[in-house]
Amino acid sequence: MHFLLRATPNKYTRAMNSFQAKFDPSIWKVVASIPAGQVMAYGEIARAAGYPRYSRMVAAAMGRCPEPLPWFRVVRSDRTLAFEYGSDSYREQSLLLKQEGIHFEGKKVMTATAEETLDKMLWGPRDL
């Protein structure tokens, strides 16, 4: 019976592996570059990595990373934490962010200062 569970490579799995080989490292690089005291949403990470329509794949790519990433700096687009409110994972993410100086307003993450936005850190000051 176990032979039925073995997937044989086909053109679709090979294409996905090829995509993943490019996508995953670009996601890892962006997540690893999130500075302490800042957060990014899944969609922002996907855009910064050059894959603006792939925000739903960011968490899976992070899970495949062989090195530890600052996973706790990744939040939802509405700036709430990525886990169910009150869960152990939620409490852990909240604690790690608070240790970096992040404050919360209700369930939403409030970053250190408005002056030091992540866009400014990643892309530099806007040209006027």
MDTraj code that builds the backbone (N, CA, C; nanometers):
import mdtraj as md
import numpy as np

residues = "MET HIS PHE LEU LEU ARG ALA THR PRO ASN LYS TYR THR ARG ALA MET ASN SER PHE GLN ALA LYS PHE ASP PRO SER ILE TRP LYS VAL VAL ALA SER ILE PRO ALA GLY GLN VAL MET ALA TYR GLY GLU ILE ALA ARG ALA ALA GLY TYR PRO ARG TYR SER ARG MET VAL ALA ALA ALA MET GLY ARG CYS PRO GLU PRO LEU PRO TRP PHE ARG VAL VAL ARG SER ASP ARG THR LEU ALA PHE GLU TYR GLY SER ASP SER TYR ARG GLU GLN SER LEU LEU LEU LYS GLN GLU GLY ILE HIS PHE GLU GLY LYS LYS VAL MET THR ALA THR ALA GLU GLU THR LEU ASP LYS MET LEU TRP GLY PRO ARG ASP LEU".split()
xyz = np.array([
    [0.0813, -0.1196, 0.0000],
    [0.0000, 0.0000, 0.0000],
    [0.0861, 0.1267, 0.0000],
    [0.2025, 0.1238, 0.0650],
    [0.2853, 0.2435, 0.0727],
    [0.3299, 0.2943, -0.0632],
    [0.3339, 0.2080, -0.1641],
    [0.3741, 0.2533, -0.2967],
    [0.2744, 0.3525, -0.3560],
    [0.1507, 0.3518, -0.3089],
    [0.0508, 0.4453, -0.3586],
    [0.0743, 0.5874, -0.3063],
    [0.1428, 0.5967, -0.1957],
    [0.1663, 0.7271, -0.1354],
    [0.2868, 0.7981, -0.1944],
    [0.3638, 0.7285, -0.2723],
    [0.4825, 0.7888, -0.3341],
    [0.4437, 0.8683, -0.4569],
    [0.4768, 0.9936, -0.4549],
    [0.4473, 1.0780, -0.5705],
    [0.5605, 1.0643, -0.6718],
    [0.5236, 1.0455, -0.7948],
    [0.6258, 1.0417, -0.8989],
    [0.6384, 1.1818, -0.9569],
    [0.7611, 1.2269, -0.9759],
    [0.7797, 1.3610, -1.0305],
    [0.7146, 1.3740, -1.1682],
    [0.6468, 1.4834, -1.1891],
    [0.5904, 1.5132, -1.3200],
    [0.6207, 1.6590, -1.3518],
    [0.5717, 1.7059, -1.4645],
    [0.6067, 1.8424, -1.5040],
    [0.5567, 1.9470, -1.4044],
    [0.4470, 1.9181, -1.3331],
    [0.3942, 2.0145, -1.2370],
    [0.4786, 2.0188, -1.1096],
    [0.5177, 1.9032, -1.0583],
    [0.5994, 1.9029, -0.9371],
    [0.7383, 1.9582, -0.9667],
    [0.7921, 1.9298, -1.0855],
    [0.9223, 1.9856, -1.1217],
    [0.9143, 2.1373, -1.1345],
    [0.8041, 2.1881, -1.1918],
    [0.7866, 2.3332, -1.2047],
    [0.7735, 2.3974, -1.0671],
    [0.7005, 2.3320, -0.9769],
    [0.6852, 2.3856, -0.8418],
    [0.8193, 2.3855, -0.7690],
    [0.8963, 2.2774, -0.7825],
    [1.0274, 2.2729, -0.7185],
    [1.1179, 2.3825, -0.7717],
    [1.1098, 2.4100, -0.9008],
    [1.1899, 2.5161, -0.9616],
    [1.1466, 2.6522, -0.9062],
    [1.0159, 2.6740, -0.8966],
    [0.9639, 2.7993, -0.8420],
    [1.0062, 2.8143, -0.6958],
    [0.9886, 2.7074, -0.6191],
    [1.0224, 2.7087, -0.4769],
    [1.1706, 2.7388, -0.4550],
    [1.2546, 2.6878, -0.5428],
    [1.3990, 2.7098, -0.5302],
    [1.4335, 2.8577, -0.5431],
    [1.3502, 2.9345, -0.6130],
    [1.3720, 3.0789, -0.6262],
    [1.2942, 3.1565, -0.5192],
    [1.1702, 3.1146, -0.4975],
    [1.0804, 3.1859, -0.4069],
    [1.1276, 3.1798, -0.2617],
    [1.1531, 3.0603, -0.2134],
    [1.1865, 3.0428, -0.0714],
    [1.3052, 3.1277, -0.0266],
    [1.4204, 3.1200, -0.0941],
    [1.5339, 3.2017, -0.0480],
    [1.5059, 3.3520, -0.0513],
    [1.4249, 3.3972, -0.1465],
    [1.3943, 3.5405, -0.1509],
    [1.3068, 3.5798, -0.0310],
    [1.2169, 3.4924, 0.0097],
    [1.1343, 3.5176, 0.1280],
    [1.2227, 3.5160, 0.2529],
    [1.3089, 3.4173, 0.2641],
    [1.3983, 3.4061, 0.3805],
    [1.4834, 3.5315, 0.3964],
    [1.5326, 3.5824, 0.2846],
    [1.6188, 3.7014, 0.2884],
    [1.5420, 3.8215, 0.3429],
    [1.4192, 3.8407, 0.2978],
    [1.3392, 3.9542, 0.3444],
    [1.3067, 3.9392, 0.4925],
    [1.2609, 3.8203, 0.5335],
    [1.2252, 3.7997, 0.6738],
    [1.3476, 3.8180, 0.7634],
    [1.4607, 3.7658, 0.7209],
    [1.5837, 3.7794, 0.8001],
    [1.6269, 3.9246, 0.8127],
    [1.5859, 4.0098, 0.7193],
    [1.6279, 4.1501, 0.7219],
    [1.5318, 4.2410, 0.7988],
    [1.4235, 4.1879, 0.8527],
    [1.3321, 4.2720, 0.9308],
    [1.4047, 4.3128, 1.0585],
    [1.4239, 4.4422, 1.0784],
    [1.4996, 4.4873, 1.1962],
    [1.4234, 4.4630, 1.3265],
    [1.4981, 4.4472, 1.4326],
    [1.4372, 4.4345, 1.5648],
    [1.3514, 4.5577, 1.5913],
    [1.2357, 4.5365, 1.6513],
    [1.1458, 4.6470, 1.6807],
    [1.0532, 4.6829, 1.5663],
    [1.0594, 4.6080, 1.4566],
    [0.9733, 4.6311, 1.3407],
    [0.9021, 4.5009, 1.3050],
    [0.7931, 4.5134, 1.2313],
    [0.7203, 4.3970, 1.1821],
    [0.6872, 4.4177, 1.0348],
    [0.6570, 4.3087, 0.9686],
    [0.6092, 4.3142, 0.8305],
    [0.4937, 4.2161, 0.8170],
    [0.3996, 4.2496, 0.7322],
    [0.2876, 4.1607, 0.7029],
    [0.3288, 4.0639, 0.5912],
    [0.2581, 3.9537, 0.5837],
    [0.2874, 3.8524, 0.4821],
    [0.2895, 3.9133, 0.3415],
    [0.1933, 3.9981, 0.3103],
    [0.1880, 4.0612, 0.1786],
    [0.3045, 4.1546, 0.1531],
    [0.3468, 4.2266, 0.2559],
    [0.4621, 4.3158, 0.2425],
    [0.5887, 4.2356, 0.2157],
    [0.6001, 4.1214, 0.2804],
    [0.7167, 4.0347, 0.2591],
    [0.7169, 3.9838, 0.1161],
    [0.6017, 3.9372, 0.0697],
    [0.5920, 3.8862, -0.0671],
    [0.6282, 3.9954, -0.1681],
    [0.5765, 4.1174, -0.1478],
    [0.6077, 4.2290, -0.2388],
    [0.7563, 4.2628, -0.2358],
    [0.8131, 4.2712, -0.1164],
    [0.9558, 4.3056, -0.1038],
    [1.0445, 4.1988, -0.1666],
    [0.9971, 4.0738, -0.1687],
    [1.0744, 3.9645, -0.2285],
    [1.0556, 3.9577, -0.3798],
    [0.9632, 4.0377, -0.4330],
    [0.9392, 4.0378, -0.5773],
    [0.8271, 3.9453, -0.6210],
    [0.7438, 3.9012, -0.5267],
    [0.6318, 3.8107, -0.5567],
    [0.5040, 3.8684, -0.4958],
    [0.4532, 3.9786, -0.5503],
    [0.3424, 4.0499, -0.4863],
    [0.2120, 3.9716, -0.4737],
    [0.1925, 3.8697, -0.5514],
    [0.0660, 3.7963, -0.5458],
    [0.0774, 3.6637, -0.4703],
    [0.1810, 3.6481, -0.3920],
    [0.2062, 3.5193, -0.3272],
    [0.2117, 3.5289, -0.1743],
    [0.1363, 3.6200, -0.1154],
    [0.1422, 3.6375, 0.0300],
    [0.0987, 3.5125, 0.1053],
    [0.0102, 3.4339, 0.0489],
    [-0.0367, 3.3130, 0.1179],
    [0.0684, 3.2027, 0.1222],
    [0.1740, 3.2177, 0.0457],
    [0.2794, 3.1163, 0.0439],
    [0.3972, 3.1518, 0.1346],
    [0.3945, 3.2703, 0.1933],
    [0.5068, 3.3172, 0.2745],
    [0.5288, 3.2282, 0.3967],
    [0.4237, 3.1961, 0.4696],
    [0.4377, 3.1146, 0.5907],
    [0.4956, 2.9769, 0.5581],
    [0.4510, 2.9166, 0.4483],
    [0.5039, 2.7855, 0.4098],
    [0.6525, 2.7945, 0.3764],
    [0.6917, 2.9007, 0.3065],
    [0.8332, 2.9194, 0.2736],
    [0.9151, 2.9386, 0.4012],
    [0.8614, 3.0128, 0.4961],
    [0.9323, 3.0336, 0.6225],
    [0.9505, 2.9003, 0.6948],
    [0.8510, 2.8154, 0.6875],
    [0.8580, 2.6852, 0.7525],
    [0.9608, 2.5929, 0.6911],
    [0.9966, 2.6168, 0.5666],
    [1.0960, 2.5332, 0.4982],
    [1.2392, 2.5828, 0.5170],
    [1.2561, 2.6943, 0.5839],
    [1.3899, 2.7513, 0.6008],
    [1.4739, 2.6632, 0.6935],
    [1.5950, 2.6266, 0.6509],
    [1.6801, 2.5422, 0.7353],
    [1.7423, 2.6180, 0.8531],
    [1.7450, 2.7491, 0.8469],
    [1.8020, 2.8330, 0.9534],
    [1.6886, 2.9033, 1.0282],
    [1.7099, 2.9374, 1.1545],
    [1.6062, 3.0105, 1.2290],
    [1.5827, 3.1495, 1.1698],
    [1.4567, 3.1871, 1.1603],
    [1.4178, 3.3196, 1.1127],
    [1.3462, 3.3934, 1.2259],
    [1.3458, 3.5262, 1.2222],
    [1.2690, 3.6008, 1.3223],
    [1.1192, 3.5967, 1.2875],
    [1.0611, 3.4783, 1.2928],
    [0.9220, 3.4529, 1.2534],
    [0.8238, 3.5417, 1.3279],
    [0.8581, 3.5780, 1.4503],
    [0.7669, 3.6542, 1.5349],
    [0.7481, 3.7968, 1.4856],
    [0.8326, 3.8430, 1.3939],
    [0.8198, 3.9783, 1.3374],
    [0.7243, 3.9817, 1.2182],
    [0.6621, 3.8701, 1.1875],
    [0.5680, 3.8609, 1.0749],
    [0.4259, 3.8605, 1.1305],
    [0.3452, 3.9541, 1.0811],
    [0.2079, 3.9708, 1.1291],
    [0.1100, 3.9713, 1.0124],
    [-0.0164, 3.9722, 1.0450],
    [-0.1207, 3.9813, 0.9419],
    [-0.1270, 4.1239, 0.8870],
    [-0.1948, 4.1398, 0.7755],
    [-0.2031, 4.2712, 0.7109],
    [-0.2740, 4.3750, 0.7983],
    [-0.3603, 4.3310, 0.8889],
    [-0.4285, 4.4257, 0.9780],
    [-0.3474, 4.4542, 1.1039],
    [-0.2225, 4.4076, 1.1064],
    [-0.1268, 4.4286, 1.2147],
    [-0.1624, 4.3535, 1.3430],
    [-0.2404, 4.2464, 1.3303],
    [-0.2639, 4.1584, 1.4434],
    [-0.1660, 4.0424, 1.4324],
    [-0.1463, 3.9727, 1.5425],
    [-0.0513, 3.8619, 1.5417],
    [-0.1035, 3.7465, 1.4571],
    [-0.0112, 3.6623, 1.4135],
    [-0.0423, 3.5581, 1.3163],
    [-0.1149, 3.4377, 1.3756],
    [-0.1289, 3.4341, 1.5059],
    [-0.1890, 3.3166, 1.5700],
    [-0.3203, 3.3522, 1.6374],
    [-0.3962, 3.2494, 1.6721],
    [-0.5243, 3.2684, 1.7386],
    [-0.5028, 3.3370, 1.8731],
    [-0.5834, 3.4382, 1.8992],
    [-0.5720, 3.5157, 2.0225],
    [-0.5805, 3.4227, 2.1437],
    [-0.4833, 3.4381, 2.2338],
    [-0.4826, 3.3607, 2.3572],
    [-0.4103, 3.2274, 2.3495],
    [-0.3723, 3.1833, 2.2307],
    [-0.3026, 3.0551, 2.2165],
    [-0.1595, 3.0675, 2.2676],
    [-0.0944, 2.9540, 2.2909],
    [0.0453, 2.9562, 2.3358],
    [0.1342, 3.0282, 2.2342],
    [0.1111, 3.0012, 2.1056],
    [0.1916, 3.0657, 2.0007],
    [0.1693, 3.2161, 1.9993],
    [0.0460, 3.2587, 2.0218],
    [0.0141, 3.4016, 2.0287],
    [0.0908, 3.4663, 2.1436],
    [0.0871, 3.4024, 2.2607],
    [0.1565, 3.4573, 2.3774],
    [0.3075, 3.4638, 2.3535],
    [0.3626, 3.3606, 2.2870],
    [0.5064, 3.3601, 2.2590],
    [0.5436, 3.4724, 2.1633],
    [0.4662, 3.4889, 2.0559],
    [0.4944, 3.5951, 1.9596],
    [0.4818, 3.7315, 2.0272],
    [0.3784, 3.7498, 2.1065],
    [0.3576, 3.8753, 2.1773],
    [0.4745, 3.9061, 2.2712],
    [0.5183, 3.8078, 2.3453],
    [0.6296, 3.8259, 2.4392],
    [0.7589, 3.8642, 2.3659],
    [0.7884, 3.7941, 2.2568],
    [0.9108, 3.8227, 2.1814],
    [0.9082, 3.9638, 2.1221],
    [0.7931, 4.0062, 2.0739],
    [0.7821, 4.1417, 2.0190],
    [0.7949, 4.2473, 2.1284],
    [0.7323, 4.2215, 2.2422],
    [0.7424, 4.3167, 2.3538],
    [0.8867, 4.3295, 2.4017],
    [0.9621, 4.2203, 2.3976],
    [1.1034, 4.2260, 2.4368],
    [1.1838, 4.3148, 2.3428],
    [1.1351, 4.3334, 2.2206],
    [1.2028, 4.4202, 2.1235],
    [1.1489, 4.5633, 2.1261],
    [1.0595, 4.5919, 2.2197],
    [1.0083, 4.7277, 2.2321],
    [0.8808, 4.7557, 2.1552],
    [0.8185, 4.6539, 2.1007],
    [0.6925, 4.6712, 2.0276],
    [0.5796, 4.6859, 2.1292],
    [0.4903, 4.7795, 2.1034],
    [0.3741, 4.8015, 2.1889],
    [0.2487, 4.7563, 2.1157],
    [0.1452, 4.7308, 2.1910],
    [0.0186, 4.6871, 2.1344],
    [-0.0907, 4.7855, 2.1729],
    [-0.1795, 4.8096, 2.0790],
    [-0.3020, 4.8841, 2.1053],
    [-0.4140, 4.7852, 2.0819],
    [-0.4673, 4.7337, 2.1913],
    [-0.5621, 4.6231, 2.1783],
    [-0.4868, 4.5016, 2.1280],
    [-0.5306, 4.4461, 2.0169],
    [-0.4633, 4.3295, 1.9583],
    [-0.3679, 4.3687, 1.8460],
    [-0.3577, 4.4985, 1.8161],
    [-0.2757, 4.5445, 1.7033],
    [-0.1359, 4.5854, 1.7460],
    [-0.0412, 4.5526, 1.6603],
    [0.0988, 4.5867, 1.6823],
    [0.1217, 4.7324, 1.6455],
    [0.1895, 4.8034, 1.7338],
    [0.2271, 4.9421, 1.7081],
    [0.3792, 4.9459, 1.7058],
    [0.4383, 4.9811, 1.5928],
    [0.5840, 4.9819, 1.5819],
    [0.6430, 5.1012, 1.6557],
    [0.7739, 5.0978, 1.6711],
    [0.8474, 5.1937, 1.7548],
    [0.8131, 5.3393, 1.7230],
    [0.8449, 5.3865, 1.6042],
    [0.8177, 5.5257, 1.5691],
    [0.7695, 5.5345, 1.4255],
    [0.6906, 5.6343, 1.3990],
    [0.6414, 5.6548, 1.2629],
    [0.7536, 5.7012, 1.1707],
    [0.8551, 5.7691, 1.2271],
    [0.9669, 5.8190, 1.1478],
    [1.0463, 5.7063, 1.0833],
    [1.0602, 5.5956, 1.1538],
    [1.1409, 5.4847, 1.1048],
    [1.0515, 5.3760, 1.0456],
    [0.9839, 5.4074, 0.9379],
    [0.8972, 5.3088, 0.8761],
    [0.9816, 5.2033, 0.8071],
    [0.9243, 5.0864, 0.7912],
    [0.9954, 4.9768, 0.7272],
    [1.0276, 5.0098, 0.5813],
    [0.9354, 5.0802, 0.5134],
    [0.9634, 5.1199, 0.3753],
    [1.0884, 5.2064, 0.3690],
    [1.1008, 5.2977, 0.4612],
    [1.2177, 5.3865, 0.4632],
    [1.3449, 5.3060, 0.4888],
    [1.3357, 5.2090, 0.5788],
    [1.4531, 5.1265, 0.6085],
    [1.4926, 5.0391, 0.4892],
    [1.3917, 4.9829, 0.4215],
    [1.4209, 4.8938, 0.3102],
    [1.4584, 4.9669, 0.1823],
    [1.3883, 5.0784, 0.1544],
    [1.4036, 5.1426, 0.0246],
    [1.4718, 5.2787, 0.0329],
    [1.4922, 5.3319, 0.1511],
    [1.5533, 5.4628, 0.1651],
    [1.4484, 5.5722, 0.1612],
    [1.4898, 5.6985, 0.1770],
    [1.3937, 5.8087, 0.1770],
    [1.3319, 5.8280, 0.0394],
    [1.2089, 5.8776, 0.0402],
    [1.1397, 5.9048, -0.0866],
    [1.2040, 6.0220, -0.1590],
    [1.2088, 6.0132, -0.2904],
    [1.2543, 6.1258, -0.3716],
    [1.1394, 6.2243, -0.3829],
    [1.1673, 6.3499, -0.3589],
    [1.0609, 6.4506, -0.3670],
    [1.0617, 6.5216, -0.4984],
])
top = md.Topology()
chain = top.add_chain()
for i, resn in enumerate(residues, 1):
    res = top.add_residue(resn, chain, resSeq=i)
    for name in ("N", "CA", "C"):
        top.add_atom(name, md.element.get_by_symbol(name[0]), res)
traj = md.Trajectory(xyz[None], top)
